[in-house]
Amino acid sequence: MALSTAPLTPATWDAFAALTAAHGGIFGGCWCLVFHAGTKGGTFDERRARKAALVGAGQTHAALVFKGGDCIGWAQYGSATELSEIRSKKAYDASRGDDPAPDWRITCFFIAKAHRRAGVAAVALDGALRLIGAAGGGHVEAYPEALEGQKTAAGFLWGGTLGLFERAGFAPIRKIGLHRWVVHRKVEAVTG
């Protein structure tokens, strides 16, 4: 069955919430909130409600991947203001120099266990880039892991891999961790 993508909206919330709840809220109950400022802490239900409120207000974005009617993964993206928290932030800030803040960030992926290592992350990334283009495009950053010299389970590669982003046309800018890179790509606005 072919995969498709759709934005995270109130209309797709139930599919997103079903996948998230089936996996314990993702990474210890995160509900894909860790990169939003001021969203740390709270119970599973409180975090679920916070995420639902952000979705309802249009203040959180993701490209959801569907197989039939089931959401099987996503790529979270948003403005640098919306997603102000990133992994290795101290190293990022110290190494940024005069680089301008990105218009958009792609901060994390989640793929259902049964669909990992099957190309779902690439579909999610493509969907996020298309949604960014439809929203006006701009400078996009992400913070993937280089896999050379390390063994990492697929479930822990929530920032994506350097190879995934390079295949999608991103260029590495600088390292901000032992294996973590800042990558960037310009996405043109899509009109019509």
C-alpha positions as CSV (number, residue, x, y, z in Angstrom):
1,M,0.0,0.0,0.0
2,A,1.3,3.5,-0.9
3,L,2.2,6.0,1.8
4,S,0.8,9.5,1.8
5,T,1.4,12.6,3.9
6,A,-0.9,15.1,5.6
7,P,-0.3,18.0,8.0
8,L,-1.0,17.7,11.7
9,T,-4.3,19.6,12.1
10,P,-7.4,19.1,14.3
11,A,-8.7,16.9,11.4
12,T,-5.7,14.5,11.7
13,W,-5.3,14.8,15.5
14,D,-7.0,11.5,16.2
15,A,-4.7,9.5,14.0
16,F,-1.6,11.3,15.5
17,A,-2.9,10.8,19.0
18,A,-3.6,7.1,18.4
19,L,0.0,6.4,17.2
20,T,1.4,8.5,20.1
21,A,-0.7,6.8,22.8
22,A,0.1,3.4,21.4
23,H,3.8,4.1,21.9
24,G,3.5,5.4,25.5
25,G,3.3,9.1,24.5
26,I,6.6,8.8,22.6
27,F,10.0,8.8,24.5
28,G,8.6,8.7,28.0
29,G,5.4,10.7,27.4
30,C,6.9,13.6,25.4
31,W,3.9,14.0,23.1
32,C,6.3,15.8,20.7
33,L,6.5,18.8,23.0
34,V,10.2,18.7,24.1
35,F,11.3,21.3,21.5
36,H,8.5,23.8,22.4
37,A,9.5,26.3,25.1
38,G,7.6,26.1,28.4
39,T,6.2,22.6,27.9
40,K,8.3,20.5,30.2
41,G,6.8,18.5,33.0
42,G,3.2,17.3,33.5
43,T,1.4,14.0,33.5
44,F,0.7,11.9,30.3
45,D,-2.8,13.4,30.1
46,E,-1.6,17.0,30.8
47,R,1.0,16.7,28.0
48,R,-1.6,15.2,25.6
49,A,-3.9,18.1,26.4
50,R,-1.1,20.6,25.8
51,K,-0.2,19.1,22.5
52,A,-3.9,19.1,21.5
53,A,-4.2,22.7,22.4
54,L,-1.2,23.6,20.3
55,V,-2.6,21.7,17.3
56,G,-6.0,23.5,17.7
57,A,-4.2,26.9,17.8
58,G,-2.0,26.1,14.8
59,Q,1.1,26.4,16.9
60,T,2.7,23.0,16.2
61,H,3.4,21.4,12.9
62,A,4.2,18.0,11.5
63,A,4.0,16.0,8.3
64,L,2.2,12.9,9.2
65,V,2.7,9.7,7.2
66,F,-0.3,7.5,6.5
67,K,-0.6,3.9,5.4
68,G,-4.2,3.7,4.5
69,G,-6.1,5.4,7.4
70,D,-3.3,4.7,9.9
71,C,-0.7,7.3,10.9
72,I,2.6,5.4,11.0
73,G,5.0,8.3,11.6
74,W,5.8,11.9,11.2
75,A,8.4,14.7,11.0
76,Q,7.9,17.7,13.3
77,Y,8.8,21.1,11.9
78,G,8.1,24.7,12.8
79,S,9.6,28.1,13.0
80,A,12.6,28.8,15.2
81,T,10.3,30.7,17.6
82,E,7.8,27.8,17.7
83,L,10.6,25.2,18.2
84,S,13.0,27.2,20.3
85,E,14.5,24.2,22.2
86,I,16.9,21.9,20.3
87,R,19.3,19.2,21.3
88,S,22.9,20.5,22.0
89,K,21.6,24.0,22.3
90,K,24.6,25.3,24.2
91,A,27.0,24.0,21.5
92,Y,24.6,25.3,18.8
93,D,24.5,28.8,20.3
94,A,28.3,28.9,20.9
95,S,29.1,27.8,17.3
96,R,26.5,29.9,15.5
97,G,28.5,33.0,15.0
98,D,26.8,35.4,12.5
99,D,24.6,32.7,11.0
100,P,21.0,34.0,10.9
101,A,18.3,32.1,12.7
102,P,16.5,29.7,10.4
103,D,13.0,30.3,9.1
104,W,12.1,26.7,9.9
105,R,13.5,23.8,11.9
106,I,12.9,20.1,11.5
107,T,13.4,18.8,15.0
108,C,12.3,15.2,15.2
109,F,10.8,12.1,13.6
110,F,8.8,9.3,15.0
111,I,8.1,6.1,13.1
112,A,5.9,3.2,14.5
113,K,8.1,0.3,15.5
114,A,6.6,-2.0,12.8
115,H,7.6,0.5,10.1
116,R,11.1,1.5,11.0
117,R,13.9,1.1,8.4
118,A,11.4,1.1,5.6
119,G,11.8,4.6,4.2
120,V,9.0,6.2,6.3
121,A,11.3,9.0,7.6
122,A,12.2,10.0,4.0
123,V,8.5,10.2,3.2
124,A,7.9,12.3,6.3
125,L,10.9,14.6,5.5
126,D,9.6,15.1,1.9
127,G,6.1,15.9,3.3
128,A,7.6,18.5,5.8
129,L,9.5,20.2,3.0
130,R,6.4,20.4,0.8
131,L,4.4,21.8,3.7
132,I,7.2,24.4,4.4
133,G,7.2,25.3,0.7
134,A,3.4,25.8,0.8
135,A,3.8,28.0,3.9
136,G,6.2,30.3,2.1
137,G,9.5,28.4,2.1
138,G,12.8,29.7,3.5
139,H,15.9,28.6,5.2
140,V,15.4,25.2,6.9
141,E,17.7,23.7,9.6
142,A,17.8,20.3,11.1
143,Y,20.1,18.5,13.7
144,P,20.7,14.9,12.5
145,E,23.1,12.3,13.7
146,A,26.0,11.0,11.7
147,L,26.1,7.2,12.0
148,E,29.7,6.6,11.2
149,G,31.5,5.1,14.1
150,Q,28.5,4.4,16.3
151,K,25.8,1.8,16.7
152,T,22.4,3.4,17.4
153,A,19.0,1.7,17.5
154,A,16.5,3.2,15.0
155,G,14.2,4.2,17.8
156,F,16.8,6.7,19.1
157,L,17.4,8.5,15.8
158,W,14.6,10.9,16.4
159,G,16.6,13.8,14.9
160,G,17.1,11.8,11.7
161,T,20.4,10.7,10.1
162,L,22.9,12.9,8.3
163,G,22.5,10.6,5.3
164,L,18.7,11.1,5.2
165,F,19.1,14.9,5.1
166,E,22.0,14.8,2.6
167,R,19.9,12.7,0.2
168,A,17.1,15.4,0.5
169,G,19.5,18.2,-0.5
170,F,20.7,19.5,2.9
171,A,24.3,20.6,3.4
172,P,26.1,20.1,6.7
173,I,27.1,23.4,8.2
174,R,28.9,22.5,11.5
175,K,29.1,19.8,14.2
176,I,27.4,20.5,17.6
177,G,28.1,17.2,19.2
178,L,30.2,14.1,18.8
179,H,27.9,12.8,16.1
180,R,25.3,15.7,15.7
181,W,25.3,18.1,12.8
182,V,23.5,21.3,11.9
183,V,22.3,21.0,8.3
184,H,20.5,23.5,6.1
185,R,18.6,23.8,2.9
186,K,16.7,26.6,1.2
187,V,13.1,25.6,0.3
188,E,11.4,27.7,-2.4
189,A,7.9,29.0,-1.8
190,V,5.3,27.0,-3.7
191,T,2.5,29.1,-5.2
192,G,-0.8,28.0,-6.6
